[in-house]
Amino acid sequence: MQKALIIGSGLGGLATALRLTTRGYDVEIVEKHYQAGGRLNQISADGFTFDTGPSFFSMSYEFDELFEDCGIPNPLQMNELDPVYTVYFSDRKKPFFIHKNLKKLAKEFEGIEDDFENKAKAYLKQAGELFHDTEHVIVKKNYDSLIQYAKSLIQVPLKHSPLLIRNMWQELNRRFDSQEVKVIFSLVAFFLGDTPFQTPAVYSLLNYTELQHDGYYNIQGGMYKIVEEITKILINRGVKFHFNTEIVSLIEKDNKIDGFIDKSGKKWTADFYVCNSDAASFRGKILNRKKYSPAKLDKMHWTLAPFTIYLGVKGRVENLHHHNYFLGENFEEYASKIFKTSISPEKPYYYVNALSKSNDNCAPKGCENLFILCPVPDLRFKPDWSDKEVLANNILEDLSKRVDFDLIKNTITRTIYDPIDWQNKFNLYRGSGLGLAHGLNQVAALRPKNKDEEYNNLYYVGASTTPGTGLPIVVIGSKLVTQRIEKDYATSDATLQRRKQKV
């Protein structure tokens, strides 16, 4: 039985391990953190249990495909969100409820955007056509050369080409008149870790996935259930996890990796290796590639850094829903400047997930479990976070006023992760939350490849490689890298059948 060593146990590493064990490979996993999950992690404090990272996802069918591919019934209870989220503007007490039903959504914008329903239908029709014209031709595909990528691009209908030369904000300006609608529809750019002024208009397809195609989902019991369920299956299949184990160097032989060395000096060997650490920074830090030196990496376009607060409060916050966006003034000026400054925002924009609205066991009775995320500059632009308590207080004071509840006075527990914490805990380059951004020069075949350029037995999975960031996209990435491995390290049908019978 051929052995794989997976470096990192984020969703990409776990999903790849699941696919590989199904196909008869022996798998071992090393992880720097003290538990599995990567950014999809968990914190427990004072009777509260917090999801540290992603709080919802789209394209839920990709999880169905993952478990179906591995011969397992989907163990996750996926709850569709309705409304998908709420948006609070600073000059408006009542939030906008964002519904998938366009007629209900149109009522939210009565007197604000004339003929909203027809405008939205036209906009989403174009976005839907783009999604389906590129999903299998561009996204769900491995690339071996730029020529192959060019041939794939030729298959995309020319009618979509204008979206390549406009950013998302410019496209929304063409479609809608009101600032409120344009801002709300542009929020999906932040899901990619970027602003709508830098995100290409092709990502309007995300509006289609959230409002028509599949919507948004969370997991009953919390998002960390994804990690727990997959880990449970892997352990039952004999996969060994080694936590608090950080890879720092390698040994090479004949254009192959002969082993990786951890911080304690121990050598880890396998027939082939899958890196679930950041595919770009790993090539620089561990493989010493000049193309990925810090100077080169710093010139690349990285996603925004997260500033997160995990807050347990006494009492129920009635004016807060499950997923909420709190926006300030001067959206264009804020989004175009704040993420490249060394100063924390005085009036920050932020997202709040109230997990306790749908999961009673995440907080003591009569309490709320709040996850607050504020996108901020990464460590290239703001390396000093000694003011993190000030920023946290600014956010909590603002939120308290807007939901008519004194969060600071009623705080039971509070944990803050600034970009330095995200960098150090989860090996995120410069604290970038979602790895490399998705500009047109960093997508598909132009992202760091999921098979190493020099070592024939080293592969990559995760946000900074093919096809990109986001939970369902990383799950797709696990399928793509497994296809590469199967091509290079084929297993017998008999081994596959034995493995399936074990499940």
Residue pairs with C-beta under 8 A, 6 or more apart in sequence:
1 24
1 25
1 26
1 495
2 25
2 26
2 271
2 272
2 489
2 491
3 25
3 26
3 27
3 28
3 270
3 271
3 272
4 17
4 20
4 25
4 26
4 27
4 28
4 270
4 271
4 272
4 273
4 274
4 485
5 27
5 28
5 29
5 30
5 260
5 268
5 269
5 270
5 272
5 273
5 274
6 13
6 16
6 17
6 27
6 28
6 29
6 30
6 273
6 274
6 275
6 276
7 13
7 30
7 247
7 260
7 273
7 274
7 275
7 276
7 277
7 282
8 29
8 30
8 31
8 32
8 38
8 275
8 276
8 277
8 427
8 462
9 29
9 31
9 33
9 36
9 37
9 38
9 227
9 231
9 241
9 276
10 37
10 38
10 39
10 40
10 276
10 426
10 462
10 474
11 37
11 38
11 40
11 226
11 227
11 471
11 474
11 475
12 38
12 276
12 461
12 462
12 463
12 474
12 475
12 477
12 478
13 29
13 38
13 274
13 276
13 461
13 462
14 36
14 227
14 230
14 231
14 234
15 66
15 230
15 461
15 474
15 475
15 478
16 274
16 276
16 461
16 478
16 481
16 482
17 27
17 29
17 230
17 234
17 239
18 66
18 70
18 230
18 233
18 234
18 478
19 66
19 69
19 70
19 478
19 479
19 482
20 27
20 482
20 485
21 27
21 70
21 234
21 237
21 238
21 239
21 499
22 69
22 70
22 71
22 496
22 499
22 500
22 503
23 482
23 486
23 491
23 495
23 496
23 499
24 491
24 492
24 495
24 496
24 498
24 499
25 485
25 489
25 491
26 238
27 234
27 237
27 239
28 239
28 240
28 242
28 268
28 270
29 36
29 234
29 239
29 240
29 241
29 242
30 242
30 245
30 247
30 260
30 262
30 268
31 241
31 242
31 243
31 244
31 245
32 244
32 245
32 246
32 247
32 426
32 427
33 41
33 243
33 244
33 425
33 426
34 243
34 244
35 41
35 42
35 243
36 227
36 231
36 241
36 243
37 52
37 224
37 227
38 53
38 276
38 426
39 52
39 53
39 54
39 422
39 426
39 428
39 433
40 51
40 52
40 53
40 54
40 223
40 224
40 226
40 227
40 471
41 51
41 52
41 53
41 224
41 227
41 426
42 49
42 50
42 51
42 52
42 222
42 224
42 227
43 49
43 50
43 52
43 310
43 415
44 50
45 310
45 312
45 413
45 415
46 312
46 412
46 413
47 312
47 363
47 364
47 367
47 412
48 310
48 312
48 362
48 363
48 364
48 367
48 369
48 412
48 413
49 222
49 224
49 361
49 362
49 363
49 369
50 310
50 312
50 355
50 362
50 369
50 371
50 415
51 222
51 223
51 224
51 353
51 355
51 371
52 308
52 310
52 371
52 417
53 223
53 306
54 223
54 471
55 218
55 223
55 323
55 353
55 355
55 371
56 81
56 216
56 217
56 218
56 223
56 323
56 353
57 216
57 217
57 218
57 470
57 471
57 472
58 206
58 209
58 210
58 213
58 214
58 215
58 216
58 217
58 470
58 472
59 209
59 213
59 214
59 472
59 473
60 78
60 80
60 214
60 217
60 472
61 214
62 472
62 475
62 476
63 74
63 76
63 78
63 226
63 472
63 475
64 74
65 475
65 479
66 475
66 478
66 479
67 73
67 74
67 75
68 74
69 479
70 233
70 503
71 500
71 503
72 233
72 503
75 229
75 233
76 219
76 225
76 226
76 229
77 219
77 220
77 221
77 225
78 217
78 218
78 219
78 220
79 217
79 218
79 219
79 220
79 358
80 215
80 216
80 217
81 215
81 216
81 217
81 218
81 322
81 323
82 99
82 100
82 215
83 97
83 98
83 99
83 321
84 98
84 99
84 100
84 210
84 211
84 215
84 216
84 323
85 98
85 216
85 321
85 322
85 323
85 324
85 325
86 95
86 96
86 97
86 98
86 321
86 323
86 324
86 325
87 95
87 96
87 98
87 183
87 184
87 187
87 324
87 325
87 327
88 95
88 96
88 324
88 325
88 326
88 327
88 402
89 96
89 180
89 183
89 327
90 326
90 327
90 328
90 329
90 347
90 402
91 329
95 321
95 324
96 108
96 109
96 180
96 184
97 104
97 108
98 105
98 108
98 184
98 211
99 105
99 108
100 210
100 211
100 212
100 215
102 117
102 120
102 121
102 211
103 117
105 116
105 117
105 120
105 211
106 116
106 117
106 120
109 116
109 178
109 180
109 181
110 116
112 178
112 180
112 181
113 119
113 176
113 177
113 178
113 180
113 181
114 177
116 176
116 181
119 175
119 176
120 211
122 175
123 175
123 176
123 185
123 204
123 207
124 207
124 208
124 211
124 212
126 204
127 204
127 205
127 206
127 207
127 208
128 205
128 208
128 212
128 213
129 157
129 159
129 160
130 160
130 163
130 202
130 204
130 205
130 208
131 205
131 208
131 209
131 213
133 156
133 157
133 160
134 156
134 160
134 202
134 205
137 152
137 155
137 156
138 152
138 153
138 156
138 444
139 444
139 467
139 473
139 476
140 467
140 476
140 479
140 480
141 152
141 444
141 467
141 480
142 450
142 466
142 480
142 483
142 484
143 149
143 152
143 444
143 445
143 449
143 466
145 445
146 445
148 445
149 444
149 445
149 446
152 444
160 202
162 201
163 171
163 200
163 201
163 202
163 204
164 200
164 201
164 202
164 440
166 174
166 200
166 201
167 196
167 197
167 198
167 199
167 200
167 201
168 186
168 188
168 189
168 196
168 197
168 199
168 200
168 201
168 203
168 204
169 182
169 186
169 196
169 197
169 332
170 201
171 201
171 204
172 181
172 182
172 185
172 186
172 196
172 204
173 182
176 182
176 185
179 331
183 327
183 331
185 204
185 207
186 196
187 325
188 203
188 206
188 207
188 210
189 195
189 196
189 198
189 199
189 203
190 304
190 375
191 206
191 470
192 199
192 203
192 206
192 303
192 434
192 437
192 438
192 469
192 470
193 302
193 303
193 304
193 375
193 432
193 433
193 434
193 435
193 437
193 469
194 303
194 304
194 437
194 438
195 304
195 335
195 336
195 339
196 335
197 332
197 335
197 336
198 301
198 437
198 439
199 438
200 438
200 439
200 440
202 440
203 438
210 216
216 323
218 322
218 358
219 225
219 226
220 358
220 359
221 359
221 361
222 355
222 359
222 362
226 471
231 241
234 241
235 241
237 499
237 502
237 503
245 262
245 263
245 264
245 266
246 262
246 263
247 260
247 261
247 262
247 268
247 277
247 286
248 261
248 262
248 263
248 286
249 260
249 261
249 286
250 257
250 258
250 259
250 260
250 261
250 286
250 287
251 257
251 258
251 259
251 260
251 261
251 267
252 258
252 455
255 454
255 455
255 456
256 455
256 456
256 457
257 273
257 455
257 457
257 458
258 269
259 267
259 268
259 269
260 267
260 268
260 273
260 286
261 267
261 268
262 268
271 457
271 489
272 457
272 458
272 459
272 485
272 488
272 489
273 457
273 458
273 459
274 459
274 460
274 461
274 481
274 485
275 282
275 458
275 459
275 460
275 461
275 462
276 460
276 461
276 462
277 286
277 427
277 462
278 427
278 428
278 429
278 435
278 462
278 463
278 464
279 435
279 447
279 448
279 449
279 450
279 460
279 462
279 464
279 465
280 292
280 297
280 300
280 429
280 435
280 436
280 448
280 464
281 292
281 297
281 427
281 429
281 464
282 460
283 289
283 291
283 292
283 448
283 452
284 291
284 292
284 293
284 294
284 296
284 297
287 452
287 454
290 296
292 448
297 429
297 430
298 380
298 430
300 436
300 442
301 436
301 437
301 439
301 441
301 442
302 378
302 380
302 429
302 430
302 432
302 435
302 436
302 437
303 432
303 433
303 434
303 435
303 436
303 437
303 469
304 339
304 375
304 376
304 377
304 378
304 432
304 433
304 434
305 375
305 376
305 377
305 378
305 379
305 419
305 422
305 428
305 430
305 431
305 432
305 433
306 373
306 374
306 375
306 376
306 417
306 419
306 422
306 431
306 433
307 373
307 374
307 375
307 376
307 388
307 391
307 416
307 417
307 418
307 419
308 371
308 372
308 373
308 374
308 416
308 417
308 422
309 370
309 371
309 372
309 392
309 395
309 396
309 414
309 415
309 416
310 370
310 371
310 372
310 413
310 414
310 415
310 416
310 417
311 369
311 370
311 371
311 372
311 396
311 407
311 411
311 413
311 414
312 363
312 364
312 367
312 368
312 369
312 370
312 411
312 412
312 413
312 414
313 367
313 368
313 370
313 405
313 407
313 410
313 411
313 412
314 366
314 367
314 410
314 411
314 412
315 366
315 367
315 368
315 405
315 410
316 366
316 367
316 368
317 354
317 368
317 370
317 403
317 405
317 407
318 405
319 402
319 403
319 404
319 405
320 352
320 354
320 357
320 368
320 370
320 403
320 405
321 354
321 357
322 353
322 354
322 355
322 357
322 358
323 351
323 352
323 353
324 351
324 352
324 353
324 354
325 349
325 350
325 351
325 352
326 349
326 350
326 351
326 352
326 398
326 399
326 402
327 349
328 334
328 347
328 348
328 349
329 347
334 345
334 349
335 349
338 345
338 376
338 377
339 375
339 376
339 377
339 381
340 377
340 381
341 377
341 381
341 382
342 377
342 381
342 382
342 383
342 384
343 382
344 376
344 382
344 387
344 388
344 390
344 391
344 394
345 374
345 376
345 391
345 394
346 394
347 394
347 398
348 374
348 376
348 391
348 394
348 395
348 398
349 374
349 375
350 372
350 373
350 374
350 395
350 399
351 372
351 373
351 374
352 370
352 371
352 372
352 373
352 399
353 370
353 371
353 372
353 373
354 368
354 369
354 370
355 362
355 363
355 369
355 370
355 371
356 362
356 363
356 367
356 368
356 369
356 370
359 369
362 369
363 369
364 412
367 412
370 407
372 395
372 396
372 399
374 391
374 395
375 433
376 382
376 391
376 419
377 419
378 419
378 430
378 431
378 432
379 419
379 420
379 423
379 430
379 431
380 430
382 419
385 418
385 419
385 420
388 416
388 418
389 416
392 414
392 416
393 408
396 407
396 408
397 408
399 407
400 406
400 407
400 408
417 425
418 431
419 430
419 431
420 431
422 428
422 431
422 433
423 429
423 430
423 431
428 435
429 435
434 463
434 469
434 470
435 462
435 463
435 464
435 469
436 442
436 447
436 448
436 463
436 464
436 469
438 468
438 469
440 446
443 468
444 466
444 467
445 466
447 464
447 465
447 466
447 467
447 468
448 460
448 464
448 465
449 460
449 465
449 466
450 459
450 460
450 461
450 465
450 466
450 477
450 480
450 481
450 484
451 458
451 459
451 460
451 481
451 484
452 458
452 459
452 460
456 488
457 488
459 481
459 484
459 485
460 481
461 474
461 477
461 478
461 481
462 474
462 477
463 469
463 470
463 474
465 477
465 481
466 477
466 480
467 473
467 476
467 477
467 480
468 477
